[in-house]
Amino acid sequence: MFTKATIILLFAALYGFQAKTLFTKKFYMDLFVVTGLYGLAFYYAYSYANGTHAFNPLDIIDMLFEGISEYIFMDILGVQ
C-alpha cells in the first residue's frame, strides 16, 4: 500500500513538525523522547514496507521467562 519513499516522506514531515514545535518551546527532553518513539515507529513501518522481519522485543522476554521457569520448576521444585 505504502511505498518506502512515502513512508520516509511521511515520517520526515511529521517529525519535522514535532521537532520544530518542541525545539521552539525548549522542551528538549520531550524532543529526545519523541525522537526515540518516531525512530521505533519508522523502523517497524519501513520493515513492513520492505517485507522483512522486524525485531520483536517480546521474543527476548519469552526466552528469558522460558529459562527462568525451567530453572524454577525443574531444578528447584523437581517437577518434570
Secondary structure, DSSP 8 states (H G I E B T S, - for coil): ---HHHHHHHHHHHHHHHHHHHHHTT-HHHHHHHHHHHHHHHHHHHHHHHT-----HHHHHHHHHHHHHHIIIIIIS---
